Amino acid sequence: MPSKRTLDTFLDDLASSSPAPGGGSVAALSGALGAALISMVCNLTIGKKKYADVDGDMKKIIGQSEDLRRQFTTLVDKDTLAFSKVMEAYSLPKDTEPQKALRGAAVREATKEATLVPLEVMKHCIDALALAQEVASRGNVNSISDAGVSALMLHTACEGAALNVRINLNSLDDPEFVGWKTDEVASLLSTSRMMLDEIQAIVEEKMKND
Amino acid sequence: MPSKRTLDTFLDDLASSSPAPGGGSVAALSGALGAALISMVCNLTIGKKKYADVDGDMKKIIGQSEDLRRQFTTLVDKDTLAFSKVMEAYSLPKDTEPQKALRGAAVREATKEATLVPLEVMKHCIDALALAQEVASRGNVNSISDAGVSALMLHTACEGAALNVRINLNSLDDPEFVGWKTDEVASLLSTSRMMLDEIQAIVEEKMKND
């Protein structure tokens, strides 16, 4: 479980010659960091007299952001595992025709699974960006830069996960699955980009008035 | 030292009602993750027959990326500390005129220091993006998505750090310092954006040919 390791150990494992954890796990971690920053802004808003009117909303948001944080953290590990399974499938014997067929099917299945993990990261990013927009709009203005960094981390998580979906799709010989997932990635990415732009406009406005 | 904590503990501290660590530390961590991914691509390139002609270059790059990773990791902690010092200065007594003057000077000094930490993060991002461009261009093509995620994390680190410089500058009453640093932030940000665009073009090209 990378999430139980120290930051230094995780960074060491990342930098090492082992291909997992890699960019996919980093994308999920970027999502977890973005979600944690949403919770932080909620925590710095809840109980403040000046923000009494949004107290209930912030309590609701923090329930959702903490749930998303847990899911992103789980996906850090799931991505590493999914990648290891692809590697395992590639290392199966391919000396005979039946072995080749078995190996081909195992690689295909593992690769499909490896596209689904970053796709899940992308979907969670959209949910989390909606919460980041709420806390940027109505959370404690003293934490506006934290809301801004949250949105940046979530959009980067989405873009990074998209690269990981696409590199896995590249090696799949299943046009229907590939076509469907390619469209899904494009749609999620453009939603994420639009949401980041909206949040950045809010952040800019609040930074000016600070 | 946050870097000695587990990922979960760091995320818990981040999500908590304590204002530090916050977005500034996350920006520095994003830089460390980007630098670690550069090292990973180098490690997956060094010693490979197909990449024998870039072996020496990759060994040189990994020396620099590991050095940058260490600096980013140190900056995670430095940002938390700098922010705590600003909070400390604000909590100084302000009952008498001499106390007010003392407190004002302490706040000013701590705030200036708190702008310099994310500015350092931004400068390191530019250096790291230059390395990310090298590994995207000439590193192991199987790791092209990792090079892409690296560039995303580094640019987001730069943008996140910029928000933290700017929010600190907002509260400073020193037009010369503010003007100078505002220009520096704008220039670093546009360089970072340009470098990300260039790297993303390389990544797209390589993903197509994969």
Interface residues (C-beta under 8 A of the other chain):
Chain A: P2 S3 K4 R5 T6 L7 D8 F10 L11 D12 L14 A15 S16 S17 P19 G22 G23 G24 V26 A27 L29 S30 A32 L33 A35 A36 L37 S39 M40 N43 L44 I46 S65 E66 R69 T73 V76 N142 S143 I144 S145 D146 G148 V149 S150 L152 M153 H155 T156 E159 G160 L163 N164 R166 I167 N170 S171 V203 M207 D210
Chain B: P2 S3 K4 R5 T6 L7 D8 F10 L11 D12 L14 A15 S16 S17 P19 G22 G23 G24 V26 A27 L29 S30 A32 L33 A35 A36 L37 S39 M40 N43 L44 I46 S65 E66 R69 T73 V76 N142 S143 I144 S145 D146 G148 V149 S150 L152 M153 H155 T156 E159 G160 L163 N164 R166 I167 N170 S171 V203 M207 D210
